[in-house]
Amino acid sequence: MNAPTVLSLRGATKRFGGLVAVSDLDFDVTEHEVMGLIGPNGSGKSTTLNLISGALPVTSGTITLRGTPITTLPAQEIARRGVARTFQLVRLLPSMTVLDNVRAGAVFGHRRRWGHEAEAHAMRMLETVGLQRRAQAHVGELTYIDTKRVELARVLASDPKVLLLDEWLAGLNPTELEEGIALIRRLRDEGRTIILVEHVMDAIRSLCDRCVVMSSGARIAEGTPAEVLSDPEVIRAYLGDDEDA
């Protein structure tokens, strides 16, 4: 039996004046799937996440969440319906503790929690990312990877139906990278539905069920990691044509 479709894009397009950042993009994400969104820098991957999350309005096309259009909804309403994301540059509340940052996700997310329930849930999410012992620390005291863990815990505290990770592994040293991949793998094994924008191919190979490859705003390939990473068109998009060398 096929898993139900959670998120669908049909003809999703984003124009900035004469620049087409995302062009007529179609793909589906099914329940409990980890979808990799990959491609060279500037190919439209983060813009696609911005369209899904409502950070940017769609110029044309449709985006649906469990069959319900979310194309024209503001970002806060899309978040309340269960789409949550991290950012390339970590965005935390610097004057607040680690626990309070995560509790904000529980209060304002898809399933809203308050008071002791919100705090208990936030602590569970900190335990999930391995930071329960730093709950009362201020975010300025944290290492880079731990700020990423806090942001991820805050996103998880909102109980998202779809989790968007925008280069969450970027900037990590080799040891941190192994820890980060292991953490995302645990989320995958919990059955979460994830769209992963990433340049770390080891992560793509080990975490993703399928990949959509973008180049110049358009989809050029879709399939398993092994299939797309051996596709000649994908290789040309990443490495350039040998004739140009």
FILODO-79118 format. One record per residue: residue number from 1; x negated, y negated, z negated of N, C-alpha, C in turn. Coordinates in pm, whole numbers, plus 50000, padded with zeros to 5 digits. Example, Ala and Ser with C-alpha at 12.3 -4.5 7.8 and 13.67 -1.06 7.14 Angstrom:
residues 2
> num	n_x	n_y	n_z	ca_x	ca_y	ca_z	c_x	c_y	c_z
> 1	48681	50569	49220	48770	50450	49220	48680	50330	49220
> 2	48715	50225	49292	48633	50106	49286	48710	49997	49213
This chain:
residues 245
> num	n_x	n_y	n_z	ca_x	ca_y	ca_z	c_x	c_y	c_z
> 1	49916	50120	50000	50000	50000	50000	49912	49875	50000
> 2	49942	49784	50091	49863	49662	50102	49891	49569	49985
> 3	49785	49502	49938	49801	49404	49831	49877	49283	49884
> 4	49960	49221	49800	50034	49102	49846	49941	48984	49873
> 5	49982	48901	49967	49906	48780	49999	49933	48673	49896
> 6	49827	48615	49842	49840	48509	49742	49831	48372	49808
> 7	49735	48354	49896	49710	48223	49957	49698	48239	50108
> 8	49760	48148	50183	49752	48151	50329	49724	48012	50383
> 9	49633	48004	50479	49610	47882	50555	49648	47909	50699
> 10	49725	47819	50758	49764	47831	50897	49743	47697	50968
> 11	49647	47695	51058	49619	47574	51134	49570	47458	51050
> 12	49512	47488	50933	49468	47381	50843	49360	47296	50911
> 13	49385	47168	50917	49294	47075	50986	49276	46950	50900
> 14	49152	46901	50895	49123	46776	50826	49037	46688	50915
> 15	49090	46569	50944	49017	46471	51023	48983	46351	50938
> 16	48863	46300	50957	48821	46172	50899	48794	46079	51017
> 17	48897	46004	51060	48882	45925	51180	48861	46017	51300
> 18	48750	46000	51370	48721	46084	51485	48649	46212	51450
> 19	48610	46230	51324	48538	46351	51281	48637	46457	51236
> 20	48627	46575	51295	48709	46688	51253	48625	46774	51159
> 21	48654	46767	51028	48576	46841	50928	48621	46986	50917
> 22	48753	47009	50932	48810	47143	50933	48906	47150	51050
> 23	48892	47253	51133	48967	47258	51258	49050	47385	51270
> 24	49182	47371	51260	49276	47479	51294	49239	47609	51223
> 25	49222	47602	51093	49170	47715	51015	49282	47806	50968
> 26	49268	47935	50995	49362	48038	50949	49287	48142	50867
> 27	49339	48175	50750	49298	48297	50680	49393	48323	50564
> 28	49394	48447	50517	49474	48490	50404	49383	48544	50295
> 29	49426	48527	50171	49358	48587	50057	49461	48672	49983
> 30	49428	48797	49959	49522	48888	49894	49495	48898	49744
> 31	49591	48953	49673	49581	48968	49528	49456	49047	49490
> 32	49382	48996	49390	49265	49061	49333	49146	49068	49430
> 33	49151	48989	49536	49043	48990	49633	48942	48879	49603
> 34	48814	48907	49632	48712	48803	49631	48677	48772	49776
> 35	48713	48653	49818	48689	48608	49956	48570	48513	49957
> 36	48469	48545	50036	48356	48456	50053	48382	48358	50166
> 37	48355	48231	50142	48365	48128	50245	48224	48078	50268
> 38	48165	48116	50381	48024	48090	50403	48003	48019	50536
> 39	47883	47965	50552	47847	47894	50673	47737	47794	50645
> 40	47678	47738	50748	47570	47639	50730	47620	47516	50657
> 41	47527	47436	50606	47564	47308	50545	47642	47224	50645
> 42	47748	47159	50596	47827	47073	50682	47929	47146	50767
> 43	47953	47275	50738	48045	47352	50822	48190	47338	50779
> 44	48217	47271	50666	48355	47247	50625	48404	47331	50509
> 45	48314	47401	50444	48354	47493	50337	48412	47419	50217
> 46	48339	47321	50164	48388	47247	50048	48511	47164	50083
> 47	48515	47113	50207	48636	47041	50250	48756	47133	50248
> 48	48737	47259	50287	48846	47356	50282	48895	47375	50139
> 49	48803	47387	50044	48845	47399	49904	48918	47273	49859
> 50	48874	47158	49907	48943	47033	49873	49085	47030	49927
> 51	49105	47089	50044	49241	47095	50100	49328	47190	50018
> 52	49272	47305	49981	49349	47403	49904	49388	47347	49768
> 53	49294	47278	49703	49318	47228	49568	49394	47096	49565
> 54	49412	47033	49682	49484	46906	49687	49397	46785	49665
> 55	49265	46805	49652	49176	46690	49636	49175	46602	49760
> 56	49201	46663	49875	49214	46590	50001	49345	46632	50067
> 57	49415	46538	50132	49537	46576	50203	49504	46645	50335
> 58	49588	46739	50374	49574	46807	50502	49623	46714	50613
> 59	49545	46705	50721	49589	46625	50836	49700	46696	50911
> 60	49685	46827	50931	49789	46907	50994	49770	47052	50952
> 61	49874	47133	50972	49870	47272	50930	49939	47291	50797
> 62	49940	47415	50749	50009	47448	50624	49922	47535	50535
> 63	49943	47519	50405	49881	47604	50303	49993	47652	50213
> 64	50001	47783	50190	50105	47837	50103	50044	47918	49990
> 65	50108	47911	49874	50069	47988	49757	50184	48082	49724
> 66	50161	48211	49740	50265	48313	49722	50390	48279	49802
> 67	50368	48235	49926	50477	48208	50017	50541	48071	50005
> 68	50502	47992	49904	50558	47859	49884	50460	47753	49933
> 69	50504	47662	50021	50412	47560	50071	50361	47469	49958
> 70	50231	47444	49960	50171	47349	49866	50100	47236	49941
> 71	50119	47232	50072	50042	47143	50159	50050	46997	50117
> 72	50166	46952	50078	50184	46809	50050	50184	46776	49901
> 73	50156	46874	49817	50162	46851	49673	50035	46779	49625
> 74	50046	46695	49520	49926	46634	49462	49843	46739	49388
> 75	49717	46705	49366	49623	46801	49306	49672	46853	49172
> 76	49729	46764	49088	49771	46808	48955	49884	46909	48962
> 77	49972	46895	49061	50083	46990	49076	50032	47124	49129
> 78	49936	47120	49220	49877	47245	49270	49807	47318	49156
> 79	49737	47244	49070	49672	47305	48955	49775	47371	48863
> 80	49887	47305	48842	49990	47361	48755	50055	47484	48814
> 81	50046	47496	48946	50101	47616	49011	50002	47731	49015
> 82	49878	47704	48971	49787	47815	48953	49663	47817	49040
> 83	49623	47703	49098	49498	47695	49174	49400	47610	49094
> 84	49287	47669	49058	49188	47597	48976	49051	47611	49040
> 85	48964	47511	49016	48835	47512	49085	48723	47457	48999
> 86	48602	47500	49035	48481	47434	48988	48429	47345	49099
> 87	48329	47262	49066	48274	47167	49162	48124	47189	49179
> 88	48071	47144	49293	47927	47155	49315	47850	47080	49206
> 89	47898	46963	49169	47841	46888	49058	47932	46907	48938
> 90	47878	46964	48830	47959	46999	48714	48025	46874	48656
> 91	48154	46884	48629	48231	46771	48577	48288	46808	48441
> 92	48218	46763	48336	48262	46788	48199	48293	46656	48130
> 93	48353	46666	48012	48385	46548	47931	48274	46531	47828
> 94	48177	46442	47853	48053	46441	47775	48069	46402	47629
> 95	48175	46330	47594	48193	46287	47455	48259	46395	47369
> 96	48297	46506	47429	48371	46610	47359	48285	46735	47340
> 97	48326	46818	47246	48255	46943	47222	48285	47043	47333
> 98	48206	47150	47333	48229	47259	47427	48371	47312	47412
> 99	48413	47336	47289	48547	47390	47265	48655	47296	47316
> 100	48640	47167	47290	48742	47071	47334	48749	47062	47486
> 101	48634	47073	47554	48635	47074	47700	48716	47192	47752
> 102	48697	47308	47693	48769	47427	47740	48915	47421	47699
> 103	48941	47367	47581	49080	47355	47535	49161	47265	47630
> 104	49095	47167	47691	49164	47082	47787	49221	47163	47902
> 105	49148	47266	47944	49198	47353	48049	49321	47430	48006
> 106	49325	47470	47880	49441	47543	47829	49563	47453	47817
> 107	49541	47327	47784	49653	47234	47762	49713	47188	47894
> 108	49627	47163	47994	49675	47100	48118	49682	47197	48236
> 109	49663	47325	48214	49656	47419	48324	49789	47477	48366
> 110	49778	47591	48437	49896	47658	48494	49993	47701	48383
> 111	49940	47766	48280	50022	47800	48164	49975	47712	48048
> 112	50058	47621	48006	50017	47523	47907	50025	47580	47766
> 113	49917	47559	47693	49910	47602	47554	49878	47482	47467
> 114	49924	47486	47341	49905	47374	47250	49857	47425	47114
> 115	49795	47334	47039	49760	47361	46900	49672	47483	46882
> 116	49708	47567	46784	49626	47683	46752	49620	47783	46867
> 117	49729	47793	46944	49729	47884	47057	49625	47840	47161
> 118	49619	47710	47188	49522	47658	47284	49380	47681	47237
> 119	49355	47659	47108	49220	47678	47055	49179	47824	47061
> 120	49268	47914	47023	49236	48056	47026	49209	48103	47169
> 121	49290	48054	47262	49270	48091	47402	49138	48035	47453
> 122	49106	47911	47418	48979	47852	47460	48861	47932	47406
> 123	48871	47977	47282	48763	48058	47225	48748	48191	47300
> 124	48858	48250	47342	48850	48374	47419	48780	48351	47552
> 125	48807	48237	47614	48741	48207	47741	48591	48179	47720
> 126	48556	48115	47610	48414	48095	47580	48346	48228	47555
> 127	48415	48321	47494	48358	48454	47475	48339	48523	47610
> 128	48434	48504	47702	48423	48563	47835	48295	48518	47905
> 129	48259	48390	47890	48139	48338	47958	48015	48342	47869
> 130	48028	48397	47748	47913	48414	47661	47871	48291	47584
> 131	47964	48199	47556	47928	48074	47488	48004	48053	47357
> 132	48061	48158	47302	48142	48139	47181	48061	48081	47065
> 133	47930	48104	47061	47848	48052	46952	47813	47904	46970
> 134	47843	47848	47087	47814	47707	47111	47941	47624	47112
> 135	48048	47675	47056	48178	47609	47066	48176	47467	47011
> 136	48102	47442	46904	48102	47310	46842	47989	47220	46891
> 137	47910	47269	46985	47803	47186	47043	47863	47081	47136
> 138	47791	46972	47154	47830	46875	47255	47765	46912	47388
> 139	47831	46879	47497	47784	46928	47626	47646	46872	47662
> 140	47609	46759	47606	47478	46703	47632	47364	46786	47577
> 141	47395	46880	47488	47294	46966	47427	47270	47094	47507
> 142	47347	47115	47613	47345	47243	47683	47245	47247	47797
> 143	47201	47369	47830	47121	47390	47950	47212	47378	48073
> 144	47150	47372	48190	47227	47356	48313	47324	47471	48335
> 145	47275	47595	48318	47366	47708	48341	47478	47711	48238
> 146	47450	47664	48117	47556	47664	48015	47662	47558	48044
> 147	47622	47446	48106	47726	47351	48148	47816	47414	48254
> 148	47757	47495	48341	47836	47566	48441	47930	47667	48374
> 149	47880	47732	48270	47965	47828	48197	48083	47757	48132
> 150	48058	47639	48076	48167	47563	48013	48272	47525	48118
> 151	48226	47476	48233	48321	47440	48338	48402	47561	48382
> 152	48336	47676	48395	48407	47797	48435	48507	47840	48327
> 153	48467	47832	48200	48559	47867	48091	48680	47775	48091
> 154	48659	47647	48117	48770	47552	48122	48867	47587	48235
> 155	48813	47624	48350	48897	47665	48462	48975	47791	48427
> 156	48907	47889	48366	48974	48014	48330	49082	47991	48225
> 157	49063	47892	48139	49161	47863	48034	49295	47818	48090
> 158	49296	47778	48217	49422	47735	48279	49500	47852	48336
> 159	49448	47975	48323	49514	48096	48375	49544	48085	48524
> 160	49442	48060	48607	49470	48039	48749	49511	48167	48821
> 161	49599	48151	48920	49630	48259	49012	49520	48274	49116
> 162	49460	48160	49154	49351	48159	49251	49239	48074	49193
> 163	49119	48130	49190	49003	48061	49135	48910	48024	49249
> 164	48880	47894	49262	48792	47843	49367	48656	47808	49306
> 165	48552	47876	49349	48417	47852	49298	48332	47790	49407
> 166	48299	47662	49390	48227	47586	49493	48078	47583	49459
> 167	48003	47676	49518	47859	47688	49497	47825	47691	49348
> 168	47897	47774	49274	47877	47781	49129	47737	47831	49094
> 169	47675	47906	49182	47542	47961	49154	47428	47869	49198
> 170	47460	47756	49259	47356	47667	49311	47271	47610	49198
> 171	47142	47600	49222	47052	47535	49127	47004	47621	49013
> 172	47039	47749	49013	46998	47837	48904	46863	47901	48935
> 173	46784	47923	48831	46658	47995	48851	46688	48144	48865
> 174	46590	48227	48904	46620	48369	48931	46687	48443	48815
> 175	46643	48418	48693	46705	48485	48579	46849	48439	48560
> 176	46870	48307	48567	47006	48253	48555	47096	48303	48667
> 177	47036	48317	48786	47114	48364	48901	47167	48505	48876
> 178	47083	48592	48821	47127	48727	48788	47241	48723	48687
> 179	47227	48636	48586	47332	48623	48484	47461	48570	48546
> 180	47448	48472	48637	47566	48414	48701	47639	48514	48788
> 181	47564	48592	48866	47627	48694	48951	47697	48799	48864
> 182	47633	48838	48753	47695	48936	48664	47825	48882	48604
> 183	47828	48753	48572	47949	48693	48515	48062	48692	48618
> 184	48032	48651	48741	48136	48651	48844	48181	48794	48873
> 185	48089	48889	48867	48127	49029	48888	48227	49075	48781
> 186	48206	49031	48657	48301	49067	48551	48439	49009	48581
> 187	48442	48886	48631	48571	48825	48667	48637	48903	48780
> 188	48556	48944	48878	48609	49026	48987	48667	49156	48933
> 189	48592	49219	48843	48637	49348	48789	48762	49334	48702
> 190	48787	49215	48651	48912	49190	48578	49032	49179	48671
> 191	49006	49173	48803	49114	49166	48900	49153	49025	48938
> 192	49066	48928	48917	49100	48791	48952	49089	48770	49103
> 193	49167	48677	49154	49163	48639	49295	49072	48517	49309
> 194	48967	48530	49389	48861	48429	49392	48827	48395	49537
> 195	48810	48265	49564	48746	48219	49687	48611	48161	49647
> 196	48506	48216	49705	48370	48186	49662	48295	48118	49777
> 197	48265	47989	49762	48177	47919	49856	48036	47934	49804
> 198	47949	47994	49887	47817	48025	49833	47715	48039	49946
> 199	47589	48000	49916	47479	48020	50008	47389	48137	49965
> 200	47409	48188	49845	47326	48298	49795	47379	48429	49854
> 201	47308	48483	49953	47360	48600	50024	47364	48725	49937
> 202	47275	48736	49838	47284	48851	49747	47417	48850	49673
> 203	47464	48730	49637	47593	48719	49569	47706	48754	49665
> 204	47699	48706	49788	47802	48737	49887	47811	48888	49909
> 205	47697	48952	49924	47697	49096	49952	47752	49177	49834
> 206	47719	49136	49713	47755	49218	49597	47892	49184	49539
> 207	47946	49067	49571	48070	49023	49506	48192	49023	49597
> 208	48172	49000	49727	48286	48969	49815	48343	49094	49881
> 209	48476	49098	49888	48545	49202	49965	48544	49166	50114
> 210	48571	49039	50144	48571	48990	50281	48508	48851	50284
> 211	48471	48809	50403	48416	48675	50421	48480	48608	50542
> 212	48500	48478	50531	48529	48393	50645	48405	48306	50668
> 213	48356	48307	50790	48237	48228	50825	48281	48106	50904
> 214	48234	47988	50860	48269	47863	50926	48146	47800	50990
> 215	48170	47733	51101	48066	47654	51167	48133	47536	51234
> 216	48083	47416	51205	48140	47292	51263	48290	47283	51239
> 217	48334	47326	51121	48473	47313	51082	48565	47424	51125
> 218	48517	47516	51207	48602	47622	51261	48560	47758	51209
> 219	48654	47851	51206	48623	47989	51171	48559	48057	51291
> 220	48441	48118	51271	48374	48188	51380	48369	48338	51358
> 221	48398	48385	51236	48396	48528	51209	48472	48555	51080
> 222	48523	48677	51069	48588	48721	50947	48572	48872	50937
> 223	48546	48921	50816	48530	49064	50796	48456	49092	50667
> 224	48409	49214	50650	48330	49246	50532	48197	49173	50539
> 225	48127	49157	50425	47996	49092	50430	47901	49158	50529
> 226	47899	49291	50532	47810	49360	50625	47844	49328	50770
> 227	47974	49322	50800	48017	49293	50936	47979	49152	50980
> 228	48011	49054	50897	47989	48916	50941	47842	48879	50941
> 229	47764	48934	50848	47623	48896	50841	47540	48962	50950
> 230	47599	49059	51021	47531	49118	51136	47588	49068	51268
> 231	47684	48977	51263	47748	48922	51383	47651	48825	51452
> 232	47623	48845	51580	47528	48757	51650	47567	48609	51644
> 233	47697	48581	51652	47739	48440	51647	47711	48379	51510
> 234	47729	48459	51403	47699	48411	51269	47549	48388	51254
> 235	47470	48480	51306	47324	48465	51299	47280	48339	51372
> 236	47340	48312	51488	47305	48190	51563	47345	48065	51484
> 237	47461	48070	51418	47508	47952	51342	47412	47921	51228
> 238	47360	48024	51164	47268	48002	51052	47126	47971	51097
> 239	47078	48041	51199	46936	48035	51235	46908	47959	51363
> 240	47012	47931	51442	46991	47867	51570	46960	47970	51678
> 241	46970	47929	51800	46945	48018	51914	46796	48031	51935
> 242	46748	48155	51955	46605	48178	51977	46552	48099	52096
> 243	46640	48072	52193	46594	47997	52311	46559	47853	52277
> 244	46609	47805	52162	46579	47667	52123	46448	47658	52045
> 245	46391	47772	52011	46271	47772	51926	46149	47722	52004
